[in-house]
Amino acid sequence: MAARNDEDAEMIEARPRKRIRSSTKRKRATSPTHLPRVPILFAPFRALGLITNHIPFYIQTRSYKDATEGPRIHILTCLGRSWALWEGGKMGLLFVGPEVQDPISCLVMDGDAVWAASGVHVIKYLRGKEVSRVSNPLQTPLAFVILFGTQLLALTEDGARMLIWEVSTNEQALSTTIQFDIGFTATSILHPATYLNKVLVASKEGDMQLWNIRTQTCIHKFSNSLLRTLPSQQHMNSLSSPITALTQSPAIDVVGVGFMSGEISVYDVRADERLMRMYMDNGGIKALSFRSDGHPILASASSSGHIALWDLDSGGRLLHLIRGAHDGAVSALEWVPGQPVLISSGEDNSVKQWLYESPTAVPRLLKFRSGHHAPPHLIRFYGEDGKQLLSASADRTLRYISVVRDSRSYEMSQGSLARKATTLSKPLTSLKFPPITSISCSSTRSKDWDDVLTAHADEMCVRSWTVLNKRVGKHTFNSAESSKRKSPSGVVKCVCVTACGNFGLAGSSTGEIHMWNMQSGLKRKSFKVGPCPQAVIDRLELSSMTKSKASERSITGLASDALNRAVIATTSDGTVNFFDFHTCTLDQVMVLPTPASSMMLQRDSGLLAVVCDDMVVRIIDIETRRVVRELACGVHGRILDIAFSSDSRWIVVTSLDSVIRTFDIPTGQLINAFRTPSVATSIAFSPTNDFLATTHVDSVGIFLWANRSQYSEVAFRAISEDDIAEVALPSMQGSEEDEALEALEKLGVEDKPADVFSTPSQLDGDLVTLTLLPRARWQTLLNLEVIQQRNKPKEPPKKPEHAPFFLPTLPGVEHRFAIEEKKQEMQDKHTRRLDKIAANSQSTLQKLLVESDKNSSSNDALFDYIKSLSPAAIDLELRLLASNSLKQFLRAIKRRLQSHLDFEAVQALQNVVLRIHADVIIENEDLRTELEELVKVQKKESGRVLDLLASSLGTLGFVRDIQ
């Protein structure tokens, strides 16, 4: 054992990386041929279905004064390279931390602060924002972190050292490094209650050591033989079993120790004595937790997903065993302080809360948040609003995923499997349906009967589901029973629900297609693709031995049109078969160059996309029944899935080369492509065209990509296979408004390509260019005084007379009222301060004249402002020009004449200015000089224009005479 002080070691301090919001301003492209190396169509938006992973969660309870609902519970879970903070009451998401470079290995909380160990760093967050970090100067990854007062303790991944930082100060310097003896590999740290400056360190060898971190000395060693030996397993004495769980009990000096062998020891640290021992079958101990509300109960979790409860008053008697509490290994267990609620998390991507209503009652599941615990391989949007997804995974589940709010997602029920598993003593997973291979749905009659059909791996039956009731439907359509042949029927390969929602179809591996009524479950019709066409036999060059097998042709894709007129099926030998929906007759067979692996029909447009084995997607028009487009998808990977946009403008393709391509169907060009870190197994395009959903081989989440064309202007052009961008997968985000706003701000397109169809402001410098404004505007400006005089009213408007409450009359024969006329004259009160401010103020035109005079090369801003004004406003601005501004205006007119721009506007402005300010210009010598220079430029330009007009008229007359 050796210890040393590393106060002089240099710290690798990195500045806190704040999340910078990207600008939404578009930058002008430097070159029209430059293509950005970022995807211009889809932007990473968010991830769905991520709850936790194998890293243990951290629980924090907070009590408030005058609170009537008990303490608030916060649960901190790890999402891989980020973390999530959940509210324990309703299991709602509070915060999501930013992604880090390395995977997170441990999480702890201290008040509002979150500490996360990632690689060689331990990062501190406040309200989801990074504020500081500490680093390991040895540059070795950190595996375990614990907060000990004002100090932060961490274990290196190799278990050879324990690092201690002082985090109460701003410097957060490394204060101590403790190195363990050879043969002691530290795995976890525990602070025994009431032990000052002392921690327990557990090891892979099954030993424990008690350390004083202030004096850096080992006080006591607890040998493996005293901690774990079982009388029934004496042969294991010589073998070491790692300590996998270490927890503090409500009793002082007593801790719980769990081993990989499944043994549990309740140990008195002060007396160095084991008080009791238990053993849990079927896997090692992953977590331990003591109940803290007065009942002496210990909860333990195993790597096989079971949770056991032990009565400590009865010497460790087993009270309850929750078999299959999680579908994978349990990663953490924690009792809520003072409550009969146990919180567990597992590697099955779920967090569950168990309620114990009495010490002897069987615990029941109170609330939970879960997702797929195996990567999903098939997703489809449900409904027409684009807010729901159906996803299937290798974990044998079908889940309903809400795009709007993740808390609305749930697993579709397959019946009372838990009761069957208990009765048959089988794992719950073994009783679930086989993995789903095909999904089809129609929400037209979802309120009346089942609306989803699924086909399962190696099964001859099709199952219906009802999304409204969140469970499996009442019908199971068996294709084997529907077949009248004595030979066994093939397995179901694909399914289809008609657009009306009344019928469901299923295609088998033997070439049979059956149709059932979704309401009654009765079989209605059957379709048969028949023998293999001669063109396919010639293409494949089948021998006589294989011709018999060619009679059974597997169905790879199935669809029906929007009006139930045709049923379309593709086969594995490369044919597209068109059936009449009502008569079940085969109308036409199209032979493709290569076998077809799948297909998808866009019912609104009648376009059928067929995925072929030569990595080409062929688009077929089902009305003309011809191939209208062939889209090549590279040469390196097989196509896995396709998706149409709702307007049938685009088709998105994913393949084994990890590239997601988007093709423009009218032009047949590739307009967008990006490569993801892992292969996308399935994709789905939202019916509202706002999101693209993807699933990947190495993640249990579903990832959303926002369609940038819905939020900003996106110019599309054909790209090549070399212009493929590398894009990271979207990260999970919380429900806070700032997070959603930041995600939308990322949708701005920074590189906007130049518009090749835009007209420049001037075709050539020698040509005279007009303003392109109506001629009436400048005519009105020239004749504004005449127009105002003509439109002047003959008499001022009269104010209506107001009668008093009672009207006095005047004496006389005629009945007249005495109405007094009250005239109030408003006198403006002028002050010296107001007069001074008014004298020094400048109009917008005068300000632009000053800027134009400083920058003599361009007058665009000045004349753009003048062209935006009305004729009356231009006249007013020109009348307000003083002598200095008048000089600047004459210079601006001269420069505009020399630039050959806005010719008719310049003539009109000259006319008005000379008519208004003629006396001032004549009396001022500087203005006369500017006017003389303007006259020279005017004569030159007018003569040039007249010469051009005369030449054009002469040419026109010559051509007219020839005709």
C-alpha positions, 0 to 999 in steps of 0.5 A: 500500500502506498499513498501520495499527495498530488497537490502539485499535479497539473490539472487539465481544466476545460472551460465549461462548454455552453450550448450556443444557439445557432444563428437563423440568418442565411449566409450567401453562398460564395460560389454557385457550384459549392455544395455544403457537406451537411444534409440540407433536407433533414435536421436531427430533432430528438430521440424517443423511448430512451429511459435508462441503461445499465448505469445505476440511477440516483434518487434524491428526495426533497421535503418542503415546509407545509407540504401535504403530498410528502417529499418530492422524488427526483430520479437521475438516469443515464442515457449513454452519453447524456442523462435525464432527470425524472420527477418521481410523482408522475414519472415526468421528464424534467431535464435532459443533459447535453451529450458528452464525448465519452459514455457516462459511467456514474451519476450523483446529485448534490442539491440542484447540481448533477455530477457525471463521470465521463471518460477522464472528466467529472462534469458538474451541471446546473439545470441541465447546463455545464458549469464546471468540470474536474479531470484526472491528471493521469488521463485514465477513465473514471468508473465510480464517483461519490460525493463526501461532504465538500469532497469528490471521490472517484475510482479509476477504471482499473481500480488501482487508485482513488482520486479526491478533489476539493469541490467547495472552492472555485479552483476545485483542485485535486487534493489527494491520490490514494493507490491501492495494493496490488491484488486489490481492484476497487469497484465501489465506495460507501461511506458508513453512517457516522464514520468521520472521514472514513469510507469502505472500498469494495473490490473485485477480489471479494475483499473490503478495506476501510480507509481514512481519506484525511490521513490517507491510511487503511484502517482495517481490511475485511477478508473474503473468507469472513464476508461470503463463505457459505456452508453449502458451498465449501468448494468455493472457498478458494475462489474469489467472488467480486463484490457487486453491491454495497449499501448502508443499513438503517442500523449504525455499523451494519452494511449489506454486501452482495457478491457475484456468486449470489450470496448476500451478507449483512455485516457488522463493520465495527465488530468485524462479524457477519450477522446473517447470510442469504443466497439468491439463485439464478444470477449474481447480486446486482443491487441491495437496499434496506427499507427505512420506514421501520420494517427490517426488510432487505431488497436484493436484485439479481442479474436475471431480473428477479427481486427478492425481499428478505425478513431480517427479523426472521434471520433472513427468511425470504418473504417474496420473490418477484420473478421477471421484475425486469426483462434484463439484469436489474441495475439499481434498487432504492427504497424511498425514505419513509415510504413503502415504495421500492424503485428499480431500474434495469437494463431493459430500459425501464424504471419501475416503482413497487408498492408494498401495502403491508409487510406480508402482502405481495408487492404490486407495480405502482407506476413505471416508464419503459421502452424497448429493451432490444433495438426496434427493427420496424416502425410505421406511422399510425393515423393521419396526423403524424403524432403516433408511431407503431414500433416492433422490436426483437423483444417481442413487443409492439409499442405505441409511441407518441411523437408529441409527448413521450409519457403517452407511449405504452406497450400494447398488451398481449393478455395476462401473461404474468399470471400464465408465467407464474402458473407455468413457472416460465419466464414472461418473455417466453410467453410473448408472441414471436418478433413481428416481421410486418405491420399494416394499419388503417385508422378509418374504422379504429373506433369500431373494430381492430385496426392493426395487423401483424405478421410474426416470425415463423408463424402461419397466423396473423394477429389483429390489434386495437390501438383504442383499447391498447391490446391485442385484438380478438381475432387470430387469422390462421392461414393454415386453416384457410388452406384447403390443401393437405400439405402444410401452408407456409408462414406469413410474410406480409400483411395489409389492411385496406384503406377502408379498414374493413378487410385484412390480407396476408401473403404466405411463403407458398404464394397464397394470399387470404383476405378476412373481414376485420369485424367478424374475423371470417375469411372472405377471399383467396388469391393465388399467384400461380406457377412461375412465369416462363420469363422468370424461369429463363432468367434464372435458368432453373433446372428440372429439379428446381422447377417443382420448387418454383411453383411455390413462390413466396410473397414479399410485398402486399398492398391494395389501392385506395378504392379496393379495385386491385390487390398487388403482390410481389414475389421473391422471384421478381414479379409484380402481380395485379389481382382484381379485388372483387373477382380474385382473378390475376389480371397482369404479371410484370416481370422485374430484372431481379428478385423483389424483397419488399414493396410500398404503395402510396395510395393517394398517387398510385405509385408503387415502389418495389425494392429489388436485390440489385439495389435499385428501387423501381417506381411503378404506376399502378394505373398504367402498370409500367415502370416510371422511375428506376432509382439506384441506391449505391453499390455497397449495401442492400436496401432495408426500408423505404418511405414515401412522403405524403405528397409523393414528391420524395422517396426515402431509402435506407440501406446497409451502408448506413446512408439514408438517401432521398430521391426526387421522384419527378426528376429521378435525382438524388437530392439528399443523402447523409450517413449515420453512425449505425445502420438504420433498419427502418424508416417512416415518413410522417403523413404531415411531412414534418418528421422522418423517423428512423431506428438503428441496430445499436439503439433502443430509441426511435430518432426523429429528423425534422423536415427543413422544407417545412420551416424554411426555404430549401433549394434542391439540386442533384447530388452525387454519391460523393456528397454524403455528409456524416451526421450524428444521431439526435439526442433526447430532449426535455419538455422545457420551452427553451429546449424546444426553441433551440431545436427549432432554431437548428432548422435554419439553413445556413448555406443558401445556394444562389438562385440561377433564375434571379434577374440582376439589378442591371444587365450591363453597365452601358445600358439604361435601366429603369426603376420597374415601378409604375409610370403613374407614380412619377407622373403623379409626383410631377403633377402633385400640385395640380392634383392636390388643387383639383381634389381640394374640398370646396368648404371645410367639413361642418361639425354636427350640432349637438342638442342640449338636454332641454332646448330653449326656444326663441320668441317669434311666430316660427318655432325655433331653438336657441342654439349657442355656437361654442368655438374653442381655438387651440393655441399651440404652446411653443417652447425654446427647447422644442424649437431647438430639438426640431431644428436639430432633427433630421429626416430619414432622407437627410440621414441617407444623404449623409451616408451616401455622400460619405460612401460615394460608390453606392446610392442603393440605400438612398434610392431604395428608400425613395422608391418605397415612398408615395409621391406625396411623401417624396414631395414632402421630403424634398421640400424639407431639404436645407442648403447643405442637404440640397447640395448632397442631393444634387451630388447623389442625382449626378452619381445616379445618372452616371450609373445608368440606373433609375433613369426616369426617377432621376428625371422626375426628381430633378424636375421637382427639386429645381421647381421647389428650390430654384431661388435658393440654388440661384443665390448660393454659389456652391449650389450653382457649381453643383448644378453646372456639373449636373447639367453637363452629366445630364446633357451627356446622358440625355444625348446618349439616350436620344442617339440610342432611341434614334438608332432603334427607330431607324432600325425599326423603320428599315425592318418595317419597310422591308416587310 
